[in-house]
Amino acid sequence: MSLQLFSLFAAHPAKLINLLALLFACPGGWVLHATRRREQRARACLEARSSQSNERFEALLDLATQRMNRFFYRFGFACLGLALLMSWISTQL
């Protein structure tokens, strides 16, 4: 079995690197999408609760939630960047 995988990699290295890039891009895109939707739901909930006040959305969220959202944004963009880099490398093979 391992010889078959090695021969597949030797025959088509660019396809396998693109597959690996796709495996990084899909979860990265999903994390970005899920984080954005969670942020929009929180914003809508806060706006519904405090429609009279003019406080900013960022000021209403606690520090832990802001840090978590920043981490997920960074992680998602890092996954997409890594996928882009791997895809570019596969074109150079």
PyMOL Python script that loads the backbone (N, CA, C, O; Angstrom):
from pymol import cmd

cmd.read_pdbstr("""\
ATOM      1  N   MET A   1       0.818  -1.192   0.000  1.00  0.00           N
ATOM      2  CA  MET A   1       0.000   0.000   0.000  1.00  0.00           C
ATOM      3  C   MET A   1       0.860   1.253   0.000  1.00  0.00           C
ATOM      4  O   MET A   1       0.550   2.211  -0.708  1.00  0.00           O
ATOM      5  N   SER A   2       1.928   1.265   0.775  1.00  0.00           N
ATOM      6  CA  SER A   2       2.769   2.455   0.826  1.00  0.00           C
ATOM      7  C   SER A   2       3.504   2.666  -0.492  1.00  0.00           C
ATOM      8  O   SER A   2       3.777   3.807  -0.865  1.00  0.00           O
ATOM      9  N   LEU A   3       3.826   1.598  -1.199  1.00  0.00           N
ATOM     10  CA  LEU A   3       4.456   1.750  -2.505  1.00  0.00           C
ATOM     11  C   LEU A   3       3.493   2.375  -3.509  1.00  0.00           C
ATOM     12  O   LEU A   3       3.912   3.156  -4.363  1.00  0.00           O
ATOM     13  N   GLN A   4       2.217   2.042  -3.415  1.00  0.00           N
ATOM     14  CA  GLN A   4       1.238   2.635  -4.315  1.00  0.00           C
ATOM     15  C   GLN A   4       1.105   4.134  -4.062  1.00  0.00           C
ATOM     16  O   GLN A   4       1.024   4.914  -5.011  1.00  0.00           O
ATOM     17  N   LEU A   5       1.081   4.545  -2.798  1.00  0.00           N
ATOM     18  CA  LEU A   5       0.991   5.973  -2.477  1.00  0.00           C
ATOM     19  C   LEU A   5       2.234   6.713  -2.935  1.00  0.00           C
ATOM     20  O   LEU A   5       2.140   7.834  -3.435  1.00  0.00           O
ATOM     21  N   PHE A   6       3.416   6.088  -2.767  1.00  0.00           N
ATOM     22  CA  PHE A   6       4.642   6.745  -3.195  1.00  0.00           C
ATOM     23  C   PHE A   6       4.684   6.897  -4.705  1.00  0.00           C
ATOM     24  O   PHE A   6       5.125   7.929  -5.209  1.00  0.00           O
ATOM     25  N   SER A   7       4.233   5.888  -5.430  1.00  0.00           N
ATOM     26  CA  SER A   7       4.235   5.982  -6.893  1.00  0.00           C
ATOM     27  C   SER A   7       3.213   7.022  -7.364  1.00  0.00           C
ATOM     28  O   SER A   7       3.439   7.702  -8.364  1.00  0.00           O
ATOM     29  N   LEU A   8       2.100   7.144  -6.654  1.00  0.00           N
ATOM     30  CA  LEU A   8       1.113   8.171  -6.990  1.00  0.00           C
ATOM     31  C   LEU A   8       1.694   9.560  -6.778  1.00  0.00           C
ATOM     32  O   LEU A   8       1.491  10.450  -7.604  1.00  0.00           O
ATOM     33  N   PHE A   9       2.411   9.753  -5.682  1.00  0.00           N
ATOM     34  CA  PHE A   9       3.037  11.047  -5.423  1.00  0.00           C
ATOM     35  C   PHE A   9       4.118  11.350  -6.448  1.00  0.00           C
ATOM     36  O   PHE A   9       4.264  12.490  -6.889  1.00  0.00           O
ATOM     37  N   ALA A  10       4.878  10.320  -6.828  1.00  0.00           N
ATOM     38  CA  ALA A  10       5.933  10.529  -7.815  1.00  0.00           C
ATOM     39  C   ALA A  10       5.355  10.855  -9.187  1.00  0.00           C
ATOM     40  O   ALA A  10       5.962  11.606  -9.950  1.00  0.00           O
ATOM     41  N   ALA A  11       4.197  10.303  -9.507  1.00  0.00           N
ATOM     42  CA  ALA A  11       3.605  10.533 -10.816  1.00  0.00           C
ATOM     43  C   ALA A  11       2.896  11.888 -10.900  1.00  0.00           C
ATOM     44  O   ALA A  11       2.970  12.561 -11.927  1.00  0.00           O
ATOM     45  N   HIS A  12       2.217  12.285  -9.837  1.00  0.00           N
ATOM     46  CA  HIS A  12       1.425  13.524  -9.858  1.00  0.00           C
ATOM     47  C   HIS A  12       1.647  14.342  -8.579  1.00  0.00           C
ATOM     48  O   HIS A  12       0.739  14.435  -7.753  1.00  0.00           O
ATOM     49  N   PRO A  13       2.824  14.933  -8.401  1.00  0.00           N
ATOM     50  CA  PRO A  13       3.049  15.673  -7.148  1.00  0.00           C
ATOM     51  C   PRO A  13       2.213  16.953  -7.044  1.00  0.00           C
ATOM     52  O   PRO A  13       1.799  17.326  -5.947  1.00  0.00           O
ATOM     53  N   ALA A  14       1.963  17.619  -8.153  1.00  0.00           N
ATOM     54  CA  ALA A  14       1.211  18.874  -8.107  1.00  0.00           C
ATOM     55  C   ALA A  14      -0.236  18.639  -7.695  1.00  0.00           C
ATOM     56  O   ALA A  14      -0.805  19.442  -6.955  1.00  0.00           O
ATOM     57  N   LYS A  15      -0.836  17.552  -8.163  1.00  0.00           N
ATOM     58  CA  LYS A  15      -2.217  17.257  -7.789  1.00  0.00           C
ATOM     59  C   LYS A  15      -2.353  16.972  -6.308  1.00  0.00           C
ATOM     60  O   LYS A  15      -3.313  17.408  -5.672  1.00  0.00           O
ATOM     61  N   LEU A  16      -1.399  16.246  -5.759  1.00  0.00           N
ATOM     62  CA  LEU A  16      -1.475  15.931  -4.336  1.00  0.00           C
ATOM     63  C   LEU A  16      -1.217  17.159  -3.468  1.00  0.00           C
ATOM     64  O   LEU A  16      -1.818  17.305  -2.403  1.00  0.00           O
ATOM     65  N   ILE A  17      -0.336  18.032  -3.914  1.00  0.00           N
ATOM     66  CA  ILE A  17      -0.101  19.268  -3.161  1.00  0.00           C
ATOM     67  C   ILE A  17      -1.335  20.157  -3.232  1.00  0.00           C
ATOM     68  O   ILE A  17      -1.685  20.807  -2.247  1.00  0.00           O
ATOM     69  N   ASN A  18      -2.001  20.195  -4.388  1.00  0.00           N
ATOM     70  CA  ASN A  18      -3.250  20.958  -4.497  1.00  0.00           C
ATOM     71  C   ASN A  18      -4.336  20.359  -3.624  1.00  0.00           C
ATOM     72  O   ASN A  18      -5.135  21.095  -3.044  1.00  0.00           O
ATOM     73  N   LEU A  19      -4.381  19.039  -3.517  1.00  0.00           N
ATOM     74  CA  LEU A  19      -5.348  18.402  -2.630  1.00  0.00           C
ATOM     75  C   LEU A  19      -5.083  18.788  -1.181  1.00  0.00           C
ATOM     76  O   LEU A  19      -6.019  19.058  -0.427  1.00  0.00           O
ATOM     77  N   LEU A  20      -3.821  18.817  -0.792  1.00  0.00           N
ATOM     78  CA  LEU A  20      -3.474  19.238   0.558  1.00  0.00           C
ATOM     79  C   LEU A  20      -3.835  20.711   0.782  1.00  0.00           C
ATOM     80  O   LEU A  20      -4.287  21.086   1.864  1.00  0.00           O
ATOM     81  N   ALA A  21      -3.633  21.536  -0.240  1.00  0.00           N
ATOM     82  CA  ALA A  21      -4.023  22.949  -0.138  1.00  0.00           C
ATOM     83  C   ALA A  21      -5.533  23.079   0.033  1.00  0.00           C
ATOM     84  O   ALA A  21      -6.008  23.925   0.791  1.00  0.00           O
ATOM     85  N   LEU A  22      -6.272  22.249  -0.665  1.00  0.00           N
ATOM     86  CA  LEU A  22      -7.729  22.264  -0.526  1.00  0.00           C
ATOM     87  C   LEU A  22      -8.147  21.825   0.870  1.00  0.00           C
ATOM     88  O   LEU A  22      -9.116  22.346   1.422  1.00  0.00           O
ATOM     89  N   LEU A  23      -7.424  20.875   1.438  1.00  0.00           N
ATOM     90  CA  LEU A  23      -7.727  20.430   2.799  1.00  0.00           C
ATOM     91  C   LEU A  23      -7.421  21.497   3.841  1.00  0.00           C
ATOM     92  O   LEU A  23      -7.962  21.448   4.946  1.00  0.00           O
ATOM     93  N   PHE A  24      -6.574  22.448   3.515  1.00  0.00           N
ATOM     94  CA  PHE A  24      -6.340  23.591   4.399  1.00  0.00           C
ATOM     95  C   PHE A  24      -7.350  24.706   4.138  1.00  0.00           C
ATOM     96  O   PHE A  24      -7.771  25.390   5.071  1.00  0.00           O
ATOM     97  N   ALA A  25      -7.739  24.892   2.888  1.00  0.00           N
ATOM     98  CA  ALA A  25      -8.607  26.014   2.527  1.00  0.00           C
ATOM     99  C   ALA A  25     -10.033  25.820   3.023  1.00  0.00           C
ATOM    100  O   ALA A  25     -10.655  26.775   3.490  1.00  0.00           O
ATOM    101  N   CYS A  26     -10.554  24.623   2.932  1.00  0.00           N
ATOM    102  CA  CYS A  26     -11.951  24.399   3.329  1.00  0.00           C
ATOM    103  C   CYS A  26     -12.186  24.669   4.819  1.00  0.00           C
ATOM    104  O   CYS A  26     -13.112  25.411   5.147  1.00  0.00           O
ATOM    105  N   PRO A  27     -11.403  24.110   5.722  1.00  0.00           N
ATOM    106  CA  PRO A  27     -11.630  24.451   7.143  1.00  0.00           C
ATOM    107  C   PRO A  27     -11.351  25.923   7.446  1.00  0.00           C
ATOM    108  O   PRO A  27     -12.036  26.521   8.276  1.00  0.00           O
ATOM    109  N   GLY A  28     -10.359  26.510   6.785  1.00  0.00           N
ATOM    110  CA  GLY A  28     -10.080  27.925   7.005  1.00  0.00           C
ATOM    111  C   GLY A  28     -11.239  28.807   6.593  1.00  0.00           C
ATOM    112  O   GLY A  28     -11.603  29.737   7.312  1.00  0.00           O
ATOM    113  N   GLY A  29     -11.818  28.521   5.442  1.00  0.00           N
ATOM    114  CA  GLY A  29     -12.983  29.277   4.994  1.00  0.00           C
ATOM    115  C   GLY A  29     -14.180  29.062   5.893  1.00  0.00           C
ATOM    116  O   GLY A  29     -14.944  29.991   6.155  1.00  0.00           O
ATOM    117  N   TRP A  30     -14.346  27.834   6.368  1.00  0.00           N
ATOM    118  CA  TRP A  30     -15.469  27.544   7.262  1.00  0.00           C
ATOM    119  C   TRP A  30     -15.318  28.289   8.586  1.00  0.00           C
ATOM    120  O   TRP A  30     -16.298  28.811   9.116  1.00  0.00           O
ATOM    121  N   VAL A  31     -14.104  28.343   9.122  1.00  0.00           N
ATOM    122  CA  VAL A  31     -13.862  29.060  10.383  1.00  0.00           C
ATOM    123  C   VAL A  31     -14.155  30.548  10.205  1.00  0.00           C
ATOM    124  O   VAL A  31     -14.771  31.163  11.076  1.00  0.00           O
ATOM    125  N   LEU A  32     -13.724  31.129   9.096  1.00  0.00           N
ATOM    126  CA  LEU A  32     -14.010  32.544   8.849  1.00  0.00           C
ATOM    127  C   LEU A  32     -15.506  32.797   8.726  1.00  0.00           C
ATOM    128  O   LEU A  32     -16.029  33.762   9.284  1.00  0.00           O
ATOM    129  N   HIS A  33     -16.184  31.935   7.999  1.00  0.00           N
ATOM    130  CA  HIS A  33     -17.627  32.099   7.820  1.00  0.00           C
ATOM    131  C   HIS A  33     -18.368  31.951   9.149  1.00  0.00           C
ATOM    132  O   HIS A  33     -19.257  32.746   9.456  1.00  0.00           O
ATOM    133  N   ALA A  34     -18.008  30.949   9.927  1.00  0.00           N
ATOM    134  CA  ALA A  34     -18.682  30.718  11.213  1.00  0.00           C
ATOM    135  C   ALA A  34     -18.425  31.865  12.184  1.00  0.00           C
ATOM    136  O   ALA A  34     -19.324  32.258  12.927  1.00  0.00           O
ATOM    137  N   THR A  35     -17.222  32.401  12.187  1.00  0.00           N
ATOM    138  CA  THR A  35     -16.900  33.515  13.075  1.00  0.00           C
ATOM    139  C   THR A  35     -17.689  34.754  12.679  1.00  0.00           C
ATOM    140  O   THR A  35     -18.211  35.465  13.538  1.00  0.00           O
ATOM    141  N   ARG A  36     -17.773  35.009  11.399  1.00  0.00           N
ATOM    142  CA  ARG A  36     -18.523  36.183  10.931  1.00  0.00           C
ATOM    143  C   ARG A  36     -20.008  36.052  11.275  1.00  0.00           C
ATOM    144  O   ARG A  36     -20.634  37.020  11.707  1.00  0.00           O
ATOM    145  N   ARG A  37     -20.563  34.872  11.088  1.00  0.00           N
ATOM    146  CA  ARG A  37     -21.987  34.678  11.416  1.00  0.00           C
ATOM    147  C   ARG A  37     -22.237  34.821  12.914  1.00  0.00           C
ATOM    148  O   ARG A  37     -23.242  35.398  13.329  1.00  0.00           O
ATOM    149  N   ARG A  38     -21.314  34.292  13.728  1.00  0.00           N
ATOM    150  CA  ARG A  38     -21.463  34.418  15.179  1.00  0.00           C
ATOM    151  C   ARG A  38     -21.401  35.881  15.594  1.00  0.00           C
ATOM    152  O   ARG A  38     -22.138  36.309  16.482  1.00  0.00           O
ATOM    153  N   GLU A  39     -20.528  36.647  14.954  1.00  0.00           N
ATOM    154  CA  GLU A  39     -20.410  38.070  15.258  1.00  0.00           C
ATOM    155  C   GLU A  39     -21.676  38.824  14.838  1.00  0.00           C
ATOM    156  O   GLU A  39     -22.136  39.707  15.562  1.00  0.00           O
ATOM    157  N   GLN A  40     -22.234  38.490  13.695  1.00  0.00           N
ATOM    158  CA  GLN A  40     -23.461  39.149  13.241  1.00  0.00           C
ATOM    159  C   GLN A  40     -24.648  38.822  14.141  1.00  0.00           C
ATOM    160  O   GLN A  40     -25.471  39.694  14.421  1.00  0.00           O
ATOM    161  N   ARG A  41     -24.742  37.565  14.599  1.00  0.00           N
ATOM    162  CA  ARG A  41     -25.826  37.208  15.518  1.00  0.00           C
ATOM    163  C   ARG A  41     -25.704  37.946  16.834  1.00  0.00           C
ATOM    164  O   ARG A  41     -26.702  38.405  17.390  1.00  0.00           O
ATOM    165  N   ALA A  42     -24.473  38.062  17.337  1.00  0.00           N
ATOM    166  CA  ALA A  42     -24.262  38.785  18.591  1.00  0.00           C
ATOM    167  C   ALA A  42     -24.606  40.263  18.423  1.00  0.00           C
ATOM    168  O   ALA A  42     -25.202  40.873  19.311  1.00  0.00           O
ATOM    169  N   ARG A  43     -24.233  40.823  17.296  1.00  0.00           N
ATOM    170  CA  ARG A  43     -24.538  42.237  17.034  1.00  0.00           C
ATOM    171  C   ARG A  43     -26.046  42.454  16.960  1.00  0.00           C
ATOM    172  O   ARG A  43     -26.557  43.420  17.527  1.00  0.00           O
ATOM    173  N   ALA A  44     -26.756  41.578  16.276  1.00  0.00           N
ATOM    174  CA  ALA A  44     -28.213  41.714  16.157  1.00  0.00           C
ATOM    175  C   ALA A  44     -28.886  41.554  17.517  1.00  0.00           C
ATOM    176  O   ALA A  44     -29.842  42.266  17.825  1.00  0.00           O
ATOM    177  N   CYS A  45     -28.394  40.630  18.323  1.00  0.00           N
ATOM    178  CA  CYS A  45     -28.964  40.422  19.658  1.00  0.00           C
ATOM    179  C   CYS A  45     -28.731  41.648  20.540  1.00  0.00           C
ATOM    180  O   CYS A  45     -29.634  42.078  21.258  1.00  0.00           O
ATOM    181  N   LEU A  46     -27.522  42.209  20.489  1.00  0.00           N
ATOM    182  CA  LEU A  46     -27.222  43.388  21.299  1.00  0.00           C
ATOM    183  C   LEU A  46     -27.995  44.616  20.826  1.00  0.00           C
ATOM    184  O   LEU A  46     -28.429  45.432  21.639  1.00  0.00           O
ATOM    185  N   GLU A  47     -28.162  44.744  19.523  1.00  0.00           N
ATOM    186  CA  GLU A  47     -28.925  45.881  19.011  1.00  0.00           C
ATOM    187  C   GLU A  47     -30.394  45.776  19.382  1.00  0.00           C
ATOM    188  O   GLU A  47     -31.058  46.785  19.620  1.00  0.00           O
ATOM    189  N   ALA A  48     -30.901  44.543  19.431  1.00  0.00           N
ATOM    190  CA  ALA A  48     -32.301  44.365  19.822  1.00  0.00           C
ATOM    191  C   ALA A  48     -32.500  44.690  21.301  1.00  0.00           C
ATOM    192  O   ALA A  48     -33.528  45.246  21.688  1.00  0.00           O
ATOM    193  N   ARG A  49     -31.516  44.344  22.119  1.00  0.00           N
ATOM    194  CA  ARG A  49     -31.623  44.613  23.555  1.00  0.00           C
ATOM    195  C   ARG A  49     -31.484  46.094  23.876  1.00  0.00           C
ATOM    196  O   ARG A  49     -32.225  46.633  24.699  1.00  0.00           O
ATOM    197  N   SER A  50     -30.537  46.741  23.227  1.00  0.00           N
ATOM    198  CA  SER A  50     -30.264  48.141  23.564  1.00  0.00           C
ATOM    199  C   SER A  50     -30.452  49.014  22.332  1.00  0.00           C
ATOM    200  O   SER A  50     -29.488  49.587  21.824  1.00  0.00           O
ATOM    201  N   SER A  51     -31.663  49.118  21.857  1.00  0.00           N
ATOM    202  CA  SER A  51     -31.922  49.933  20.671  1.00  0.00           C
ATOM    203  C   SER A  51     -31.856  51.425  20.996  1.00  0.00           C
ATOM    204  O   SER A  51     -31.658  52.239  20.094  1.00  0.00           O
ATOM    205  N   GLN A  52     -32.018  51.798  22.271  1.00  0.00           N
ATOM    206  CA  GLN A  52     -32.009  53.211  22.628  1.00  0.00           C
ATOM    207  C   GLN A  52     -30.585  53.756  22.796  1.00  0.00           C
ATOM    208  O   GLN A  52     -30.334  54.923  22.494  1.00  0.00           O
ATOM    209  N   SER A  53     -29.677  52.943  23.262  1.00  0.00           N
ATOM    210  CA  SER A  53     -28.330  53.454  23.551  1.00  0.00           C
ATOM    211  C   SER A  53     -27.500  53.542  22.276  1.00  0.00           C
ATOM    212  O   SER A  53     -27.737  52.818  21.309  1.00  0.00           O
ATOM    213  N   ASN A  54     -26.539  54.430  22.295  1.00  0.00           N
ATOM    214  CA  ASN A  54     -25.671  54.640  21.136  1.00  0.00           C
ATOM    215  C   ASN A  54     -24.284  54.055  21.367  1.00  0.00           C
ATOM    216  O   ASN A  54     -23.317  54.501  20.749  1.00  0.00           O
ATOM    217  N   GLU A  55     -24.174  53.075  22.240  1.00  0.00           N
ATOM    218  CA  GLU A  55     -22.871  52.481  22.514  1.00  0.00           C
ATOM    219  C   GLU A  55     -22.438  51.632  21.323  1.00  0.00           C
ATOM    220  O   GLU A  55     -23.261  51.081  20.591  1.00  0.00           O
ATOM    221  N   ARG A  56     -21.146  51.547  21.157  1.00  0.00           N
ATOM    222  CA  ARG A  56     -20.605  50.765  20.052  1.00  0.00           C
ATOM    223  C   ARG A  56     -20.691  49.277  20.359  1.00  0.00           C
ATOM    224  O   ARG A  56     -20.720  48.866  21.519  1.00  0.00           O
ATOM    225  N   PHE A  57     -20.729  48.476  19.295  1.00  0.00           N
ATOM    226  CA  PHE A  57     -20.828  47.018  19.426  1.00  0.00           C
ATOM    227  C   PHE A  57     -19.599  46.449  20.131  1.00  0.00           C
ATOM    228  O   PHE A  57     -19.718  45.570  20.985  1.00  0.00           O
ATOM    229  N   GLU A  58     -18.422  46.953  19.769  1.00  0.00           N
ATOM    230  CA  GLU A  58     -17.188  46.416  20.337  1.00  0.00           C
ATOM    231  C   GLU A  58     -17.101  46.681  21.838  1.00  0.00           C
ATOM    232  O   GLU A  58     -16.529  45.883  22.580  1.00  0.00           O
ATOM    233  N   ALA A  59     -17.662  47.791  22.277  1.00  0.00           N
ATOM    234  CA  ALA A  59     -17.606  48.117  23.697  1.00  0.00           C
ATOM    235  C   ALA A  59     -18.523  47.209  24.505  1.00  0.00           C
ATOM    236  O   ALA A  59     -18.279  46.984  25.690  1.00  0.00           O
ATOM    237  N   LEU A  60     -19.562  46.692  23.889  1.00  0.00           N
ATOM    238  CA  LEU A  60     -20.506  45.849  24.611  1.00  0.00           C
ATOM    239  C   LEU A  60     -20.010  44.409  24.774  1.00  0.00           C
ATOM    240  O   LEU A  60     -20.356  43.732  25.742  1.00  0.00           O
ATOM    241  N   LEU A  61     -19.210  43.957  23.833  1.00  0.00           N
ATOM    242  CA  LEU A  61     -18.696  42.596  23.953  1.00  0.00           C
ATOM    243  C   LEU A  61     -17.587  42.556  24.993  1.00  0.00           C
ATOM    244  O   LEU A  61     -16.814  43.504  25.129  1.00  0.00           O
ATOM    245  N   ASP A  62     -17.519  41.472  25.709  1.00  0.00           N
ATOM    246  CA  ASP A  62     -16.462  41.363  26.701  1.00  0.00           C
ATOM    247  C   ASP A  62     -15.128  41.057  26.022  1.00  0.00           C
ATOM    248  O   ASP A  62     -15.083  40.671  24.854  1.00  0.00           O
ATOM    249  N   LEU A  63     -14.065  41.235  26.764  1.00  0.00           N
ATOM    250  CA  LEU A  63     -12.713  41.089  26.230  1.00  0.00           C
ATOM    251  C   LEU A  63     -12.446  39.675  25.743  1.00  0.00           C
ATOM    252  O   LEU A  63     -11.788  39.499  24.718  1.00  0.00           O
ATOM    253  N   ALA A  64     -12.932  38.673  26.438  1.00  0.00           N
ATOM    254  CA  ALA A  64     -12.689  37.280  26.043  1.00  0.00           C
ATOM    255  C   ALA A  64     -13.314  36.968  24.682  1.00  0.00           C
ATOM    256  O   ALA A  64     -12.713  36.269  23.866  1.00  0.00           O
ATOM    257  N   THR A  65     -14.507  37.481  24.443  1.00  0.00           N
ATOM    258  CA  THR A  65     -15.170  37.241  23.157  1.00  0.00           C
ATOM    259  C   THR A  65     -14.420  37.928  22.025  1.00  0.00           C
ATOM    260  O   THR A  65     -14.272  37.362  20.942  1.00  0.00           O
ATOM    261  N   GLN A  66     -13.953  39.132  22.267  1.00  0.00           N
ATOM    262  CA  GLN A  66     -13.179  39.833  21.246  1.00  0.00           C
ATOM    263  C   GLN A  66     -11.888  39.103  20.935  1.00  0.00           C
ATOM    264  O   GLN A  66     -11.506  38.985  19.771  1.00  0.00           O
ATOM    265  N   ARG A  67     -11.213  38.611  21.962  1.00  0.00           N
ATOM    266  CA  ARG A  67      -9.968  37.875  21.744  1.00  0.00           C
ATOM    267  C   ARG A  67     -10.222  36.579  20.994  1.00  0.00           C
ATOM    268  O   ARG A  67      -9.433  36.199  20.129  1.00  0.00           O
ATOM    269  N   MET A  68     -11.316  35.896  21.315  1.00  0.00           N
ATOM    270  CA  MET A  68     -11.653  34.653  20.632  1.00  0.00           C
ATOM    271  C   MET A  68     -11.944  34.919  19.157  1.00  0.00           C
ATOM    272  O   MET A  68     -11.482  34.177  18.290  1.00  0.00           O
ATOM    273  N   ASN A  69     -12.705  35.968  18.870  1.00  0.00           N
ATOM    274  CA  ASN A  69     -12.995  36.297  17.473  1.00  0.00           C
ATOM    275  C   ASN A  69     -11.729  36.651  16.711  1.00  0.00           C
ATOM    276  O   ASN A  69     -11.563  36.227  15.567  1.00  0.00           O
ATOM    277  N   ARG A  70     -10.824  37.426  17.324  1.00  0.00           N
ATOM    278  CA  ARG A  70      -9.563  37.762  16.666  1.00  0.00           C
ATOM    279  C   ARG A  70      -8.739  36.515  16.384  1.00  0.00           C
ATOM    280  O   ARG A  70      -8.142  36.393  15.314  1.00  0.00           O
ATOM    281  N   PHE A  71      -8.702  35.579  17.348  1.00  0.00           N
ATOM    282  CA  PHE A  71      -7.954  34.342  17.139  1.00  0.00           C
ATOM    283  C   PHE A  71      -8.515  33.551  15.965  1.00  0.00           C
ATOM    284  O   PHE A  71      -7.759  33.069  15.121  1.00  0.00           O
ATOM    285  N   PHE A  72      -9.846  33.415  15.907  1.00  0.00           N
ATOM    286  CA  PHE A  72     -10.450  32.647  14.828  1.00  0.00           C
ATOM    287  C   PHE A  72     -10.257  33.328  13.480  1.00  0.00           C
ATOM    288  O   PHE A  72     -10.060  32.646  12.474  1.00  0.00           O
ATOM    289  N   TYR A  73     -10.307  34.651  13.438  1.00  0.00           N
ATOM    290  CA  TYR A  73     -10.024  35.352  12.185  1.00  0.00           C
ATOM    291  C   TYR A  73      -8.578  35.104  11.747  1.00  0.00           C
ATOM    292  O   TYR A  73      -8.322  34.815  10.578  1.00  0.00           O
ATOM    293  N   ARG A  74      -7.651  35.216  12.668  1.00  0.00           N
ATOM    294  CA  ARG A  74      -6.236  34.970  12.326  1.00  0.00           C
ATOM    295  C   ARG A  74      -6.022  33.538  11.862  1.00  0.00           C
ATOM    296  O   ARG A  74      -5.328  33.297  10.874  1.00  0.00           O
ATOM    297  N   PHE A  75      -6.618  32.591  12.572  1.00  0.00           N
ATOM    298  CA  PHE A  75      -6.466  31.186  12.213  1.00  0.00           C
ATOM    299  C   PHE A  75      -7.054  30.914  10.823  1.00  0.00           C
ATOM    300  O   PHE A  75      -6.429  30.228  10.014  1.00  0.00           O
ATOM    301  N   GLY A  76      -8.227  31.435  10.543  1.00  0.00           N
ATOM    302  CA  GLY A  76      -8.855  31.230   9.246  1.00  0.00           C
ATOM    303  C   GLY A  76      -8.041  31.833   8.113  1.00  0.00           C
ATOM    304  O   GLY A  76      -7.835  31.192   7.082  1.00  0.00           O
ATOM    305  N   PHE A  77      -7.575  33.072   8.302  1.00  0.00           N
ATOM    306  CA  PHE A  77      -6.767  33.698   7.261  1.00  0.00           C
ATOM    307  C   PHE A  77      -5.415  33.010   7.105  1.00  0.00           C
ATOM    308  O   PHE A  77      -4.883  32.951   5.996  1.00  0.00           O
ATOM    309  N   ALA A  78      -4.851  32.489   8.194  1.00  0.00           N
ATOM    310  CA  ALA A  78      -3.595  31.745   8.092  1.00  0.00           C
ATOM    311  C   ALA A  78      -3.799  30.462   7.287  1.00  0.00           C
ATOM    312  O   ALA A  78      -2.952  30.104   6.469  1.00  0.00           O
ATOM    313  N   CYS A  79      -4.907  29.774   7.511  1.00  0.00           N
ATOM    314  CA  CYS A  79      -5.197  28.561   6.734  1.00  0.00           C
ATOM    315  C   CYS A  79      -5.355  28.889   5.255  1.00  0.00           C
ATOM    316  O   CYS A  79      -4.824  28.180   4.400  1.00  0.00           O
ATOM    317  N   LEU A  80      -6.084  29.960   4.951  1.00  0.00           N
ATOM    318  CA  LEU A  80      -6.262  30.340   3.550  1.00  0.00           C
ATOM    319  C   LEU A  80      -4.946  30.792   2.923  1.00  0.00           C
ATOM    320  O   LEU A  80      -4.685  30.500   1.756  1.00  0.00           O
ATOM    321  N   GLY A  81      -4.130  31.489   3.674  1.00  0.00           N
ATOM    322  CA  GLY A  81      -2.825  31.910   3.166  1.00  0.00           C
ATOM    323  C   GLY A  81      -1.911  30.729   2.905  1.00  0.00           C
ATOM    324  O   GLY A  81      -1.205  30.689   1.897  1.00  0.00           O
ATOM    325  N   LEU A  82      -1.925  29.766   3.816  1.00  0.00           N
ATOM    326  CA  LEU A  82      -1.121  28.561   3.623  1.00  0.00           C
ATOM    327  C   LEU A  82      -1.606  27.776   2.408  1.00  0.00           C
ATOM    328  O   LEU A  82      -0.798  27.247   1.644  1.00  0.00           O
ATOM    329  N   ALA A  83      -2.910  27.701   2.232  1.00  0.00           N
ATOM    330  CA  ALA A  83      -3.460  27.005   1.068  1.00  0.00           C
ATOM    331  C   ALA A  83      -3.051  27.716  -0.224  1.00  0.00           C
ATOM    332  O   ALA A  83      -2.708  27.064  -1.210  1.00  0.00           O
ATOM    333  N   LEU A  84      -3.088  29.035  -0.219  1.00  0.00           N
ATOM    334  CA  LEU A  84      -2.678  29.791  -1.402  1.00  0.00           C
ATOM    335  C   LEU A  84      -1.202  29.570  -1.698  1.00  0.00           C
ATOM    336  O   LEU A  84      -0.819  29.394  -2.855  1.00  0.00           O
ATOM    337  N   LEU A  85      -0.383  29.578  -0.672  1.00  0.00           N
ATOM    338  CA  LEU A  85       1.046  29.353  -0.850  1.00  0.00           C
ATOM    339  C   LEU A  85       1.320  27.949  -1.396  1.00  0.00           C
ATOM    340  O   LEU A  85       2.144  27.776  -2.294  1.00  0.00           O
ATOM    341  N   MET A  86       0.627  26.955  -0.849  1.00  0.00           N
ATOM    342  CA  MET A  86       0.827  25.590  -1.322  1.00  0.00           C
ATOM    343  C   MET A  86       0.351  25.434  -2.768  1.00  0.00           C
ATOM    344  O   MET A  86       0.980  24.731  -3.559  1.00  0.00           O
ATOM    345  N   SER A  87      -0.740  26.079  -3.102  1.00  0.00           N
ATOM    346  CA  SER A  87      -1.229  26.027  -4.476  1.00  0.00           C
ATOM    347  C   SER A  87      -0.235  26.688  -5.431  1.00  0.00           C
ATOM    348  O   SER A  87       0.002  26.191  -6.532  1.00  0.00           O
ATOM    349  N   TRP A  88       0.336  27.794  -5.008  1.00  0.00           N
ATOM    350  CA  TRP A  88       1.330  28.469  -5.852  1.00  0.00           C
ATOM    351  C   TRP A  88       2.566  27.595  -6.009  1.00  0.00           C
ATOM    352  O   TRP A  88       3.135  27.520  -7.098  1.00  0.00           O
ATOM    353  N   ILE A  89       2.984  26.940  -4.945  1.00  0.00           N
ATOM    354  CA  ILE A  89       4.157  26.051  -5.015  1.00  0.00           C
ATOM    355  C   ILE A  89       3.890  24.890  -5.974  1.00  0.00           C
ATOM    356  O   ILE A  89       4.786  24.459  -6.699  1.00  0.00           O
ATOM    357  N   SER A  90       2.658  24.390  -5.972  1.00  0.00           N
ATOM    358  CA  SER A  90       2.358  23.264  -6.855  1.00  0.00           C
ATOM    359  C   SER A  90       2.433  23.656  -8.334  1.00  0.00           C
ATOM    360  O   SER A  90       2.688  22.805  -9.186  1.00  0.00           O
ATOM    361  N   THR A  91       2.213  24.933  -8.642  1.00  0.00           N
ATOM    362  CA  THR A  91       2.336  25.349 -10.038  1.00  0.00           C
ATOM    363  C   THR A  91       3.789  25.440 -10.472  1.00  0.00           C
ATOM    364  O   THR A  91       4.079  25.430 -11.669  1.00  0.00           O
ATOM    365  N   GLN A  92       4.705  25.530  -9.514  1.00  0.00           N
ATOM    366  CA  GLN A  92       6.126  25.627  -9.830  1.00  0.00           C
ATOM    367  C   GLN A  92       6.759  24.269 -10.049  1.00  0.00           C
ATOM    368  O   GLN A  92       7.897  24.189 -10.514  1.00  0.00           O
ATOM    369  N   LEU A  93       6.047  23.199  -9.725  1.00  0.00           N
ATOM    370  CA  LEU A  93       6.612  21.845  -9.907  1.00  0.00           C
ATOM    371  C   LEU A  93       6.576  21.402 -11.339  1.00  0.00           C
ATOM    372  O   LEU A  93       7.012  20.295 -11.654  1.00  0.00           O
TER     373      LEU A  93
END
""", "prot")
cmd.dss("prot")
cmd.show_as("cartoon", "prot")
cmd.util.cbc("prot")
cmd.orient("prot")
